[in-house]
Amino acid sequence: MAIHPSAIIEDGAEIGADVSIGPFCVVGPKVVLGDRVELKSHVVVTGDTQIGADTTIFPFCCIGEIPQDVKFKGEAAKLVIGERNRIREHVTMNSGTEGGGGITSVGNDGFFLAGCHVAHDARVGDRVIIVNQSAVAGHCIIEDDVIIGGLSGIHQFVRVGRGAIIGAVTKVTHDVIPHGLVQGPRGELDGLNLVGLKRRGVDRKDIAALRLAFQTLKDGEGSFMDRARRLGAESESKHVSEMVDFILGETDRSFLTPR
């Protein structure tokens, strides 16, 4: 364990093995740092916050502070961050609220670039990348393998399905289907994240099935939901089934639909 003499570790904090805490960091009394966590310098970790093993947090981050929500009245709330995350300079992640279940959660192997924000009660999956100065609002669900481009904003209560990609400088106000590609100042569903599918080694047959499913959602008969239900009955692809389950699942928003 290496703790710089200028760091403040409050009584009650739990510090794992081989943790490194750099100059001028502050660690609150309810914080749990897993093994080999590294706080570079000038990092504040406060509140009821758990950070998983092998996570690195860079200077001037504020992790676990109370929500930016006028409804918050000081109730008990948590922030839980998984393992092997890289959290770059000036990132903020807030704890949850009673109205949202009380927990903000971040999965494993994420990459959070400088200045991005994860708000109260958000649920962020594994291997998510949030690029510089982007913000995920309260109560959002960001599933595994999502990429959010720089200077983008995800509206509260929006769900972004697994493997989707959000282009830079994009405002997302509706749910995004798994593997969707969204871009533009007012985000529009503009296709599939084909590059991401290929990078993850998805079989060409599954990619072809997803492309056909996307075209059906775009041009098929009936409403968007009717098209999704037919896809669920007709397709044997597990990736298409995942997309259909996402569309038919519970949501507080409508969907970005293919243009």
ZITA-V158068 format. One record per residue. SS is DSSP state (hx for helix, st for strand, lp for the rest). OMEGA is omega in whole degrees, 0 to 359 (none if undefined). Layout:
ss,omega
SS,OMEGA
SS,OMEGA
//
This chain:
ss,omega
lp,180
st,180
st,181
lp,182
lp,181
lp,179
lp,178
st,177
st,185
lp,179
lp,180
lp,178
lp,178
st,186
st,182
lp,182
lp,173
lp,176
lp,177
st,180
st,188
lp,185
lp,170
lp,173
lp,176
st,180
st,186
lp,188
lp,180
lp,184
lp,173
st,177
st,180
lp,182
lp,173
lp,171
lp,178
st,171
st,190
lp,176
lp,176
lp,179
lp,174
st,173
st,188
lp,180
lp,177
st,191
st,176
st,180
st,186
lp,185
lp,172
lp,175
lp,179
st,180
st,187
lp,189
lp,170
lp,172
lp,174
st,190
st,175
st,178
st,184
lp,184
lp,171
lp,188
lp,183
lp,179
lp,182
lp,184
lp,177
lp,181
lp,179
lp,181
lp,187
st,167
st,180
st,181
st,183
lp,188
lp,171
lp,176
lp,173
st,185
st,189
lp,192
lp,171
lp,175
lp,174
st,175
st,185
st,175
lp,184
lp,176
lp,179
hx,181
hx,181
hx,180
lp,172
lp,183
st,164
st,184
st,178
st,184
lp,184
lp,168
lp,177
lp,178
st,185
st,188
lp,192
lp,171
lp,181
lp,187
st,172
st,189
lp,184
lp,173
lp,174
lp,174
st,184
st,185
lp,181
lp,173
lp,177
lp,175
st,175
st,190
lp,190
lp,171
lp,176
lp,185
st,173
st,186
lp,184
lp,173
lp,178
lp,172
st,178
st,186
lp,185
lp,169
lp,177
lp,172
st,177
st,184
lp,186
lp,175
lp,179
lp,179
st,178
st,184
lp,180
lp,179
lp,179
lp,172
st,174
st,187
lp,185
lp,174
lp,179
lp,176
st,178
st,180
lp,181
lp,176
lp,183
lp,176
st,184
st,185
lp,181
lp,182
st,180
st,183
lp,175
lp,178
lp,179
st,175
st,182
st,180
st,178
lp,181
lp,170
st,195
lp,176
st,178
st,193
st,181
st,179
st,177
lp,185
hx,179
hx,179
hx,178
hx,180
hx,179
hx,181
lp,175
lp,178
lp,183
lp,182
hx,178
hx,179
hx,177
hx,178
hx,178
hx,178
hx,179
hx,177
hx,179
hx,179
hx,180
hx,177
hx,177
hx,182
hx,193
hx,184
lp,181
lp,177
lp,181
lp,178
hx,180
hx,177
hx,180
hx,179
hx,180
hx,178
hx,177
hx,180
hx,181
hx,189
hx,188
lp,176
lp,181
lp,178
hx,179
hx,175
hx,178
hx,177
hx,179
hx,180
hx,179
hx,178
hx,182
hx,183
hx,181
lp,181
lp,180
lp,175
lp,181
lp,169
lp,187
st,159
lp,183
lp,182
st,180
lp,none
//
